[in-house]
Amino acid sequence: MNYFYPIKTEDGTISLFNTIVNDVYHSKIGAYTEALEKFVIPSGILEFVKNNNNVNILDMCFGLGYNSKAAVSEIWKINPNCKINITGLEYDPNVLAFSTLESPNYVDSKVNEIFNTTISSVIDIEAFANDYKYDVNFTRPDLGPDFSGGSNSICKGLKNDSLHNIYYRSISNRNNRGQIAEYKSDLLNITIFICDARHVIKDLNHYYDYIFHDPFTPSKLPTLWTVEIFKEYYRLLKEDGNITTYSAAAPVRAGLIDAGFYIGKTDPIGRKESGTIAAKKNELIKIKLSDKEEGLINTNAGIPYRDPNFQYNTEQILNNREESQKISGRISTSKYLKNFSNGNIS
């Protein structure tokens, strides 16, 4: 039985609804809009390519591919001669397969075709589509038979306002993992590792200008929000590069600091909440954290996630963090916020 169904968002792009956790993959504002507002624009990559003809991107949790597709589409609008090198890490081959069934209007058709060809080189898309449509028609006949165009693939009666992502442990094993999808041309190189990112990241030896960190939410996938993951990022990131992520959570920001980064926040660009940006140089951080945000990092909530040997599962990481919180002696978040509102922030 399928564990995800398509759902249309406000910008017209298709996201996924996960039946295991009763959540959608993107918020209601739209998948492409999020890619632009949370990653492409805040990273500064569009300014970078005005004066550079080569850019390297690491896309952590490639998913439906909107972050990478948006980056390529927008970069080539500005600098059509820019060579783009993308490394994608994605655990779920089914989500990769589904991404080829949708052709978002915002993405250049040539760009979309390239990514689809890349994924199709290692995944049998026709077999996936047939199985998927059969399962959906059996379990959710109200969705309609045609998923290729996307416009008819709207989940009726399902929520579309969640900010959460698909639960990591709900992923099926329909397709084999451990494969690598590759595409190479004069202007675009794509490498997508289909695996647990922790099994690959230690062996990466490329250096990146930009890292898009887009895993599922920290409380559901702490394995990819650890200090150790961020230390690998520090090794892989160029001196003038940066990391962008949608999360503003205290343990995430604390973990980045522990890994050696300077951190700030991204411009929300019409959104209510900022994300986080991290860099090796403090002068590259344009929007600093507020006093309140910096203080939250030093509360009990700011204890980061840890996975020393990349072997702990979700429960172990969460339990270990909880034990660390118990003995930390740090002020609670609620008490800190109360003190802050009363002006007692010393």
N, C-alpha and C positions, 0 to 999 in steps of 0.2 A: 504494500500500500504506500502511496506517495506521502511524503512528509512536508512538501511545500507546494503552494499554488500561486499562480501569477496574480498580481493586483496592480491596477493602474494608479499612478500618483498624480499630483496636481500639475506637474509640468508635462504630463503625457507619457513619461517613461514608465516602464514596467519594473516593479519590484517583486519580491516574493513574500508570501505569507507562510509561516511555519506552524504546522498544526501541533507540534510537540510542546512548544512554549507559548502558543497563542500570540505570536508576534510577527511583525513584518520586518523585512531586511533593511528598508530605508524608511525615513519619516515621510509624512504626507506631502511635504514640499516638493519631493521628487528626487529620483536617483541621480540624474544628470546635474540638477541644481546643487545637490549636496556635494558632488564631485568637484564642481567649480568653487563653491563657497567654503568648503572645509579643507580642500587640498590644493587645487591648482592655483587659485588666486592668492590665498594666504602664503603659499610657499615662496612666491616671488619668481617662479619659474618663467612667467611670461615676460617679465622685465629682463631676466637673465638672457633669454634667447635673442633679444634685440641686438646684443653685442657678442653672442657666442653661437658658433655653428655646430656645437656638439654638446649633448646633455645626457646624463646617465641617471636613471630613475629605478629605485627599488620599491615595488608595490607589494607591501605585506598584506596578505589576504586579498588576492586579486578578485575573487567573487564573480560578480557579473561583468566586471571589467570596466565599469564606468569611469573610475579614476584614471586609468591608463588611456582609455579611449578619449576622454575629455582632454587630457594633457596633449596627446598627439594632435587631435583636431585643432585645438586652440593654438598650439605652438606653430603649426604649419600655416595658420592664418597670418601669423606675424612674420615668420621666417621659414618660407617653404624649402629652403636649402639646409635647414638644420638637421643634423643626423641625431636620431634619438635611439638610445639603448635602454631597453626595459627588461628588468628581471622581476618576474611575478612569482609569488609563493601562494599556493592555494591547496587546501586540504581536500575539498569536496569536488570530485570530477563531475558529479551530477549538476552542480551549479554552473560549472564551466560549460557543460553541454547545453544547459538551458540558455546560457547567454548567447549562443549562436542562433537561437530561434527568434530572437528579437532584433529589430533594426531601428534603433531610436533615431528620430529625425534630427536631433541635435548633433549626432556623430556623422562626420563625413562618410559617405557610402564606401569610398575606397578604403578608408581606415577600418571601418566595420568589417569589410570583406577580408582584409588582411588578418585581423584577429580571429575571425571565424575559420579561416583557412588554417591558421596556426593550431587552433584547438582541435579542428577536425583531423589533423594529422595523427593524433594519438587516441582520439575518442570516436567511436562509431555513433555519429550524431543521428543517423536515420534510425538505428536500433533504439537509441535512447528516446527519440521522439515518438516512435511507435509504441514503446512500452509506457511512456509517460502519458500519452493521450489515452491509451487503453485504461490505465489505472484511474486517470482523472474522470474519464467518461463513466467509469463504473462507480467511483466514490462520490463524485461531484458533477452530475450531469447538467446542473444549472449553469456551469461555467461556459458551455459551448464547445464545439469540437475543434475550432481553429485557433491554434496558439502561435502560428508563424507570424501573423501580423501584429499581434499583441493587443490591438484595440478591443477585441472581443474577450480578452482574457482578464476579466475583472471579477474579483471574488465578491459575490453578492452577500451583503450582510456581515462582512468581516471588517474588523477594525482596520483603519489605515493611518492612525495617528501616533503609533508607538515610535519611540526613539531607540528601541532595542534591536538586536540582531539575532540571527538564528543560533540556537544553542548548539555548541560544538559537539556534544555527545549524541546529537540526534542524527548525525550524518550516517548514511548507509554505505554499504560496500559494493554497490552494483558494478562499478568499474574498478579496475586495478589501479592502485596507487604506485608511486615510485617512478612514474613516467615523466618525461621531459618533452614539452611541446616547444618547437623552435621555428623561428622565421628569420631569414637574413636577407637584407637588400642593401643598396647603397645608402639609403636614408633611414632605414628602420630595422633594428635588430630586436627580436623578442625572444625571451626564454622564460617559460613558465614551468616551475617545478610543482608537480602534483604530489604533495606529501605533507607530513607534519613539518612545519617550518623549522622546528628545533633540530631536525635531522639534517638540514641543509645549511643553515645560516653560518655554522661554524666553519664550513668548508668554502664559503664564498670568498673569492679573492679579487673581486672587482671593487672599484671605489665609486661612490655615488654622490652626485650633486644634490639629489633630493630623495628623501625617503617618505613615502606615504604609508603611515601606520594606521591600518583600518581593520583590525581584528574585531571579533564580536566583543560585547561589553566586558569590562574587566571582571565583574563579579561572576560572569558565566564562562569566561575563558582567560583566567589569570595566567595560564601557561605562556601567553604571548605578551604579557604586560610586566614581566619580571625585570629586576635589575640586570640579570644576566643577558636577557635579550637586548636591553639598552646598551650594555657594554659591547656587545657585538656590533650594534649600530655605530658606536663611537669608533670602533676599529674600521668600519666600512665607509664612514662618511668623510668626504673631503673637507679640508680645513674651512672652506667658505660655504659649505653646504648646510642644509637644515633638515629637520624632521618635522612633519606636521601630523597632527592627529585630532580627531573630533573630541577627544576626552579632556575634561578639565578636572578629573578626579584627583584628590590629594595623593593617594598612593602612586598614581601614575607620574605626577609631577615630581614627587619625592624620589621615585625610582630613576627618573631621568637625571636628577641632580646627583644622586649617588653614583651614577655611571659616568659623571664628569661633565655633564652638559650645563650650559646656561639656559634658562627657560623664560618664556614669556607667553603671551596669549595672542591668539589670532583675532583679527577684526571679525565680528559676527556677521557683517554685511547683511543687515536686515533680519538676522536671526536673534533670538533672545540670549543665547549662550555662546561664549567664545570657546574655541578649542585651545590647543597648546602647540607651541612651536619651540623647538630646541636646537641649539647650535653650539659649536665648540668655542666661538668667540662671542663675548658679551655684547660687542658693538653691533652684532648682526641682529640682535633682538630689538625690534622696533617698538613693540608695545609691551611694557613691563607689567608684571603682576601688581595688583593693588596691595596695600598693606594687609587688608583682610585676607586676600588670597594667599599671600606669603605666610601669614599666621596659621592658616588652615593646614599648611604642609607640616607644621611643627606640632600639630595636635595628634591625638591617638589615631585619627583617620589617616594621617600621613605615613604610617608604617607601610613600606612598600612590599610588593610581592617578590618572593625569592624562589629560585629553582637552581641551586648550585651546580648540578650536573645534568641539567635538562632531562631529568628522569621522573620528576614528581608529576602526579596527576592533579586534576582540579581540586579534589577534596584535600589532598595533602598540602597543597599550596595555601588554600584557604584556612585550613586548620593550623598550619604553622604560623601564618600571619596573625590569627586570632590569639594564639599562645604568646606571640611577641607583644601584642597589644596589652595583654594582661599584666605583663611584667615591665612594660616600658616606663611607667611612671609619668607618662605625658598627660596633659590636660585633655579632657574629653571635648569633642567638637561642640556639643551643646553648651558646655560651660564657657568655652572660648567665645562662641558667638554671643552669648549673654554678656560676657565681660566686654566684648568689642562694642556692642550696642550701647553699653553704659559708659564707654570711654576708658575702661580699665584694661588696657592692652599692654601693660608693661610685663 
